[in-house]
C-alpha cells in the first residue's frame, strides 16, 4: 500500500511539472516580443570557444536563442537551405513546394507572435536560382524553433550577422593595399623578353616547367576583390609578348557594396582593395618586355569575379557575392580551376552549398588556409579551405617547413608554397602593382593559393583531357613529401617541372 502511494505521488509530481513546463512555454510565446537578444559579445564568445574546442563553428550547432539573437543583430535576415541536397540539376517541383511551405510557416508564425492576425507580406528577400536556399526576414524566435523542427530544412544561419563588427581587438587591413613596393633586386631575376621572375617561382621549378607548359587553353576563375582598372597588363595588354593573342581576361562583379540588405546593384568588376589584383597577377600576368613580373601560367585565360570587398567574408553582401560568383563559374564550361584567397574562421553554409555545386561540375577549387596575425591564428585552417571539396594551401618560409609569419597550418592543408624569406618576413613573392609600371610584394596563404592555381593550370594545359582528380593526383605525386602527408603541411611543395613531365 505504501509502495503504491509513493508511485502515485511521483506521478502527480511529474504531471504537475509537465503542466508547469507547458505553462512556461506558453508564457514565453506570449511574451516573446519582450525577449532581449543575447549581446553580440556573448555570441562571439560562444563562437570562439566552439572553434577552439572543435576546430570549426556551424550555426546548426547554435541554440535557437543564440541563432535568433544573431539574426536580430543582423537586420533580421536568415539564410535557409532546404531540400535533401544543396542543388538539383533542375529545380524540382518537390523543392518548390518545400520552399513555399517554409515561407508560409514564417509568415503565419511571425504574424501570430507579433499579434497581427492579418495576412503578412512575404518574408522572401532572395531566391537563389542554382542552389536550394532562400534569404528571408523574420522577427520571432518561435519562427526559428518551428523551422528547425522541419526535417527538410538543412540549415538556418543569420546571414546579416557580422562577427568582426563586434570584435574591438580585431584590427586589420583585411588584405587591402594600393601602395607599390620598392622591390629588392635580389627578389627577382630577368628572363626573355625582359620580364621579371619572382624568387619564389624558382623554389618550385616553375620556369623550368614553362619549357613544357605555359597554361595555354586553360581558364582559371578568380573570386576575390576584382582586378584594378589601372593595371593594363591585366586589361588591354593582357595578351602581350610571349603571352599569346588568343587568350582572354574577363571581369565581372557579384558584390553589392552597400550595408542595405535590399540593395541589389552590384559594384562592378573593379578592384577597390588591391588584393584581387595581386592574385590575378600571380596567376596570369603576361610575359613581355616591360620589365614587370610574370604570372605562373602566363598563357592561361582568366575570369575574375569581384565577389567581396576584402578577404574576410563577414556580412550578408560579401557572403552572397562569393556564393553567386561560385555559381557563375560553376556554370561556365571553359573554367576548370577556381582560386579563392579569401575566407572566414567558421563555416558559411550558403558558400558551402556553392562550393559543392562547383565541385559537382568538375571544378578544382583551391582555397587559402588562412593568413592573419595572432588574433585568429588559433583558428587553424579556415573556411572554405577546411572543406573536403577544396584544395587547401598555405605559405612557408624558405628554410624548410616553417609557416610564414602570419600563415595558418593544420591537418586540412594539402600543399605549401615558399613565399617568405626566413630572415626577413617582409620579403614575399613579387607581383604586379595596382597601377601601371609598379611592382609589389604579396604574401601569406593568399599568394600560396594563387601560385598553386597557376601550377594546376600548367598541368592541365599539358594534359587537357584529364579530369580534376587526375590533375590533383599529379600535384600530389610531384610534391616533396609524397606519398606521406604532414599533419600541418599536407604533401608539401609542388615541383612544377616534375608535375608537367
N, C-alpha and C positions, 0 to 999 in steps of 0.2 A: 504493500500500500504506500509506504513511504517512498519507494522507488518510483512508482507511477506518478505520485505527487511531484516529485523532483523533475521528472521528464516534462510534466505539464507546465511547470513554472518556467523551465528553459524555453519551451515552445512559445509561451506567452511573451517572454522577454524578447525572443528573436522576432516575433511578429510586430511587437512594439517598435523595435529598432528599424525594421523594414518600413513601417509606416512613417517613422521619423525621417528616414532617408528619402522616401518618396516626397514627403513634405518639403525637405530641404532642396530637392531638385526643382520642385515646382516654384519654390520661393526664389531660387536662383534665376529661373527662367523669367519670372515676373519682374525681377529687379535687375536684369542684365544690362539695361540701359544705364544703370549706375555703376556697373563694373569698371574698375580702373585698370587699364592695361599695365603690364609689367614695365618697369623703367628700362630703356634701352641698355643701360649699363648692366642690368641683371641679365638681360637676354644675351648680350655679348659674352658675359662671364660664363654662362652655361655652354655657349658655342665653343669657346676656347677650352674649357675643361673637357668637353667631349673630344675635341681634336687631339688634345694632349694624351687622352686615355686610349682612344681607338684609332687615331690617325686621320679621321675624317668626321664631318658632321653632315647630316642629311635632315631636312625639315620633316621627313617622315617619322623621325625618332623624337621629335619635339612633342610636348603635351599640347592639348587643344588650347589651353590658356596661353602658352608661350607663342604658339603659331598665330593665334588671333591677335595677341598683343603686338607682335611684329608687323602684322598686316595693318593694324591701326596706326602704327608709326610710319607706314609706307603707303599713304594715300588709299588705304583700304583695298589694295589690289592683291588678288590671288591668281596665281597660275595653276590651272588644274589639268593634269594629264589623265586621260580617261581611256577606256577600252582595254583590251588584253595585251596590246603591244603599242609601241610608240608611233607606228605608222602602218598604213595599208598601201598596197600597190595602187589601189584606187579607193577613194573614200567610200566606205561601206554604208549601207542603209542602217545596219545594226548600230554602228558607232554614231550615226546621226541621231538615232533615237536616244542613245545614251546621253549625248550632249544636250539634247532638248530636255530630257528628264532632269539633268543636273541644273540647267538654267531655271526650270520650273521650281525645283526644290529651293534654290536660292531666293527667287522672287517671293515665294509663299512664306518661307521661314523668316526672312528679313522683315517682311510686311507685318507678320504676327508679332514678332519680337519688338517692333517699333510702334505697335498699337495702331497700325494702319491696315485695315481690312480691305481696302480698295486694291484693285489690281496695280501692282508696281511696274515701273518701267523695267525693260530688260536689263539685267546686270552685265550683259556681254559688252566688252570693250575691244576684244581682239579674237579672231578665229583663224588659227593657222591653216594654211592651205595644204601643207605637206605632212604635218605632224598632228597626232590626236591630242591636241591641247588647246585650251582657251584661256583668255585673261578675263577676269570678272571683278566687279566691285561688290564687297559685302560689308555688313555692319555688325551682324550678330554672331556671338560666339556659338549660339545654338546652330547656326548655319554651318560653321566649321565642324561641329560634332556630327551633324547629320551627313555631311559629305564624306567624312572619314569612315562612317559606317557602311558606305556604299562600296561593295567589293569590286565595282567596275571603275572606281576612281583609283588610279595608280599612285598619284601623289597630289599634294596641295602644298604650295610654297608661297610665302609672302614676297612677291616679285618686286615690290616697291621699297622694301626694307634695305637700307644702306648700312652695312656693318661698319665700315670705316668712318662713317659720319659721326659715330659715337665713340670713337677711339681717340681721345685727345693727345695721346702719346705718339700716335702714328703720324710721322712727318716724312713725306717722300715726294719726289718729283713724279712718281708713278711712271718712270721711264721716259719722261719727256725732256727734250733739249733741242734747241735750234743752233746752238753755238758750234762753230767749226773748231777743230783742234790743230795745234801745231804738232804734226805727226813726226816723230823721230825717224830719221833716215834709216836707222838700223831695224826699223819695224816693217820694212818692205824692201823689195828689190824690183828692178825694172826688167821687163821682158819685151819681146817684139809684139806689136809695133810701137813700143813706148807706152806700155801700161804698167801699173803697179800691182804686185802680188803681195798680199798680206803675209807676214811671217808665219801666221797660224796655218796657212794652206800647206806649207812645206811639212808641217808636223803630221799631216795626213796624206802626203804624197798626191795632192790634188793636181799640181802642174804636170806631173808625170802621167796622170790619168787622162789629161787633155790630148795626149797623142792618140788615144783610142776613142774618146767620147767627150763632147762638149755640151751635151744636153739637147742637141738638135731634135726637134719634133716632139718634145715632151712639154706639157703645160703644167706649171706649178700654180696652185691657188694660194694666195696670201691673205689671211684675215688678221688685220692689225688696225693701225690708226690712219691708214691711207698712204698715199705717196705724194711727195712735195711737188707742187706745180712749178717750182723754181729750179728743179733739177732736170735739165733737158736730157741727160743720159738715161733717165728713167721716163722719158717722154718722147719728144720729137727725134732725139738722137739715140733711141734705144737700139736701133739696128745701124751699127757703125763699125768701121774697121773690120776685124775678124768676126764680128757678130753679124750673121747673115741677114740680108734684107727680107728674107721670107718669114722671120719670126715677128711676134707681135706682143704688145703690152696692152691690157685692157684694165680700166679703172672704174669701180662702182662704189656706191655708198649705201649702207643699210642703217647707219646710225642716225638717230634723231637727236640733235643737240638741243635738248630742252628738258627742263625739270617738269614740264607739264605732261602728265601721262596721256592726255588726249591728243597731244600733238603727233602728227604722222608724217610731217615733211622731213625727209632725210637731209643730212648735212652735206651731201655730195661726196666725191671720192678723194678730196684733197686732204693731205696730212696737216693737222694743226697741233701736232705733238712732236714730231721728228722721229719717233721710234719706228714707225712703219717704213719710212724712207731708208733707214739703216738696214732693215730686214730685206727690203726689196733689192737694195744694192748688193748685199751679201749673196743673195740667191742668184741674181741675174744681171748685174751691171755689165755693160758691153766691154769688149776687149778692143780698144782702139789706141790711137797715138796721142791722146790728150794728157798723158802722164797722170791718169786718175786710176783709182783702184778698180779691179776687175772682179766680177762675181764668180762664184763657184761653177755655175752652169751657164756660161756666158752666151750660149746659143739657145737656151730654153725660152719658151713663151711664159709670160707672167700675167695672171689675172688677180688683181688686187681689189680687196674689199675693205673700205673703211667701215668696220663694224663696231668700233668702240672709240671712246675719247682718249683713253690711255690704256696701260697694260693691265690694270686692276679692274676686273669685271664686276663692279659694285654698283648696282642700281638697275632699275627696270629697263631704261632705254639701251644701256650697254648690253645687257643680257639678251634682250630681244634682238638687237642689232647683230650680235655674233651668231645667234641661232639662225637668223634669217640668211646671213652670209653662208653659213654651213649648208643650209638647204639649197641655196642657189648654186654653190659649187658642186654639191652632190648631183644636181640635175644637169650639169654640163658634161657631155661625153668626152670633151677634149681634156678635162682636168684629171690628172692621175694622183697628184700629191697635194696635200693641204698643209701649209705651215702655220702654226699658231704659237707665237711667242707671247702669249697672254694667258691669264687665268685668275683663279680665286683660291683662297685657302680652304674652301669647302665646296661640296657638290652643289651645282645648279642644275636642277632636273630638266629644265627646258633645253639647256645646252647639251646635257647628257643625251636626251632624245635625238637632238640634231646630229651629234657625233655618231650615234648608232645608225641614223638614217644615211649619213655619208659613207660610213663603213659598209653598210649593206650594198652600196653602189660601187664597191671595189676601190674606194679611195684610201690611200695611205695617209693617215693623219699624224703629223709629227708635232709634238707639243712640248713646251718648256717645263722642266721640272721645278722651276721656281728660282727667283732672284730677289733677295731682299736683305735688309740689314738685320741686326739681332732681333728686331721686333717680331718678325714672323718666321725666322729661320727654324724655330722649333716645330713648325708645321709639317716638315718633311716634304715629300713630293706633292705638289699642289694639283688641283683640278684644272683642266681635264687630263693632265698628264698621268694621273693616277688611275685612269680607266684602262681596262684591258684592250679596248679598241684603238688606243693611241700608242704611238712610239714616243717614249719619254726620253728626253735628252737633258744633260746638264753640262756645265763648263768646269774644266780643271786647269790647274797651273802646269807649267812646262817642266816640272821637276818630279814627275811621277803622278800617281793617282792621289792628288790632293785637291779638294774642291776649291774653286775660286773664292775670293774673299766674301762674296755675297751669294754664292750658289747653294741651292738645296741638293740633298742627296737622299738615297734610300732604296729600298728593295724594288720599287716600281721603275727605277731608271733602266733604260735599255742600252743607251750609248753615251759616250762622253766626247767632248771636243776640247782640244787645247786652245785656250783663248786668253790666258793671262800669264805675264812674266812672274815668276816666283819671287823675284827680287824687287818688283815694282807693280803693285796692284792697280796702277792706273794705265798700264801698257797692255792694251787689248788688241783685238782684231781691227784691221784698218778697212774702212769703207768710204763710200761717197758721203759728202756732207749734204745738208738740207738745201744749200744753194749751189748754183753752178760754180765750178772751179774751186770747190772746197773739199777737204778730206776730214775724216773724223775717226775716232776710236769708238768701238761698240763692244760691250762685254756681256757677262752673265750667261744664264741658260738661254737667254733670247738669241744671241748670236750663235750659240751652240745649236739651237733648233734650226735656224735658217741655213747654217752651214750643212747640217745633216740633210735638210730638204734638197739642197743643191747636189750633194753626193748621190742621193736617191735618184735624182733626175739624170745624173751621168750614167748610173747603172741601167736605168730603164731605157735610156736612149740607145745604149749598147745592145739591149735585148728588148726591143719594142713589143714583142709578142708575149712577154712574161706577165704573170699575174702579180698582184701586190705581194702575195705570200712568197713567191719565188724571189722577188726583189729583196724582201725583208730577210729571207734566208741567206741570200748572198751578202747582205750587210753584216749579218751576224758572223758568218764564216770568215769574213775579211777583217774582223775586229781582233784586237790584241789578246783579249782574254778567252776567246772562244777555244774549246767548247764549254769552258767554265763560265759562270756568271757571278760577278761580285755582288755582295749584299748591299752595296752602296752605289756601284758604278756600272752595273749591267755587264755588257760584253766589252766595254771599254772603247778605245779609239778605233774608228774605222780607217783602214788603209784603202784610200780611194783607188789607187792604181791596181792593187790586188783585186778590188771589187769589180773592176771593169775588164779584167783579163778574160 
